[in-house]
Amino acid sequence: MLGRWYYIGGSSDIPGSRSLAYLLSDAWLDLNVTPKSNVLNIFQSQRIFGTCSSLVYDVIFENSTMLIEQPFYLKEVYLSTECAGCLVAKEDIIAADNFTSLLMFSRSRSVSPAALELVKKQAECLQMPPPIMLKSNNEICSDNLTAIEGLSALNSILEAKRGFQAAKFLDVLFDMFIN
């Protein structure tokens, strides 16, 4: 689990997540140990609409499950994959509502067609929209970004029920015009 993982693609029912995925051109995680035996530190970097940003936060890792308990609840379990250097994670998120995400990460920036096909089948089995995959030739963000501490920015999005209808509408528009 430790080290660099590149985001390959995924699916989510969080309102606005599909729109955001179309604007995302790069994302990666660095997982590192902390002094606590069951806690990992994650440095997350992403390029959205051409601008790089990063977050840093801690997660609990026990029994092959990753947990975030504050400021929202997230449980991530790992599914089988066709790729030896890949992780496919199913996330259950509880905030103002309940959400599910399916995410694929790899040690390299590209994966085999068979691995991608399995993720598409897993999304279908979970009754999720088809995954949106990143292009592997996009420029990645540098390692030396100043990270925002914590997950409070993500929590405000998950709690924003008033904007969910508009975000869902944007998701439908992006899906219609990009696919």
PyMOL commands that set and color helices and strands:
alter all, ss='L'
color gray80, all
select helices_A, chain A and resi 17-23+113-125+152-159+161-178
alter helices_A, ss='H'
color red, helices_A
select strands_A, chain A and resi 3-12+24-33+39-48+51-62+65-68+73-79+86-94+98-106+132-133+148-149
alter strands_A, ss='S'
color yellow, strands_A
deselect
rebuild
show_as cartoon
